[in-house]
Amino acid sequence: MARDFTRSNELQARLHELVPGGAHTYARGADQYPESMTPILVRGKGAHVWDCDGNEYVEYGTGLRSVTLGHGYEPVVEAVRRTIGDGVNFSRPTELEVLAAQDFLSLVPGADMVKFAKNGSDATTAAVRLARAVTGRETVAICDQPFFSVDDWFIGTTAMNAGVPAVPTVKFGFNDLDSLAAVLAAHEIACVILEQATSLAEPAPGFLEGVRALCDRHGALLVFDEMITGFRWSVGGGQQLYGVRPDLSCWGKAMGNGFPISALAGKREYMELGGLRTSADRVFLLSTTHGPETGALAAFRAVVHAYRSTDPIARMEQAGRRLADGVNAAAAELGIADHLHVAGRPSCLVFHTKDADGNPSQPYRTLFLQELLHRGVLGQSFVVSAAHTDADIDLTIEACREAAAVYRTAIDNRSVAGLLAGRPVAPALRRTAAPRHLDDRGDG
């Protein structure tokens, strides 16, 4: 059962010498995985990935939720291959930009215009900039949700805010209209930004409609972050599913099935302020060298075709329900359902790991991750793709059943001592490198 990670550990140590944090995304960092068990991947196909030591895994999380059709999905790969042979980046717009924009706007009910970029932070920060220009205000109201941008207006609100000046950003609670009303009454708010739903929280009846009404009453723009809900909740995002139209919306992740593409979309009256048909002072909306490169736009169009001709969302929902039911049944059989539990929207599952006293626990989470890795399951969550087959789900449930038996031992012992090798994982956005400060063990 135990797997060898010799080459992965060597490459991870080398990455720490070359790349701050040893990864280009904090969520992919070595501190998010058990020590000396940080697979360095070399390829993927469908729902499976392989590391440089030859280990194979069923993978969850799939590119930080950016892959919904599966790794190496051939229609997307072929569309990119065919397109980039004719060039990737030019000095003028391409016909592909027209076609991709038409595709996007045909899917999203709350958008009149769209502008493409490369990552989600491009889009959310452009939305904030545009809202500030429209309203003449500076303060942004953000929902108390995990992440919106790498830029100062959001990162300044996190624990990892070294080098960031004080930011005019305030927070309100999800499904708490009173908290939003108080924020809007106390501040001159440029925009309200939120995810309409998360893996663990659906909007309460009337909440989104109430947010829309409060924004209208106070003259603030409403911005929906559709990074996760788009192409996972619905092809047209949460605004299609829940029926509330924002002023602006921000997209990314699954748009390209892993290829780098994001989008800012919104009402024409606002988006035009970044164009040539306005008499007002122009907004520097988005201007990116690589935003319209042909490979990602071709990938996006192939993703749109796949969603129109197949039903990946239904497949993700089915796989997720089966996985959650199986794992939760295994935990219940072992008497630890109150300590190990899979929850969330079926297409976007997470697992809760609690200690013997019922408190959320990083050490117990790390033990579970460790045991899954040894059994061929890789992932910080159970976020599925449409490529996860019944066989993949069966393998995962059996791996979880065996991992849960180890977990039960830790619960009975009231400690992970003797079961967990190395230090526990730590929050990705934290003030200091401790408790996973890089030391002479090399994988920090």
Secondary structure, 3 states (H helix, E strand, C coil): CCCCCHHHHHHHHHHHHHCHHHCCCHHHCHHHCCCCCCCCEEEEEECEEEECCCCEEEECCHHHHCCCCCECCHHHHHHHHHHHCCCCCCCCCCHHHHHHHHHHHHHCCCCCEEEEECCHHHHHHHHHHHHHHHHCCCEEEEECCCCCCCCHHHHCCCCCCCCCCCCCEEEECCCCHHHHHHHHHHCCEEEEEECCCCCCCCCCCCHHHHHHHHHHHHCCEEEEECCCCECCCECCHHHHHHCCCCCEEEECHHHHCCCCCEEEEECHHHHHHHCCCCCCCCCCCCCCCCCCCHHHHHHHHHHHHHHHHCCHHHHHHHHHHHHHHHHHHHHHHCCCCCCEEEECCCCCEEEEEECCCCCECHHHHHHHHHHHHHCCEECCCECCCCCCCHHHHHHHHHHHHHHHHHHHHHHHHCCCCCCCCCCCCCCCCCCCCCCCCCCCCCCC
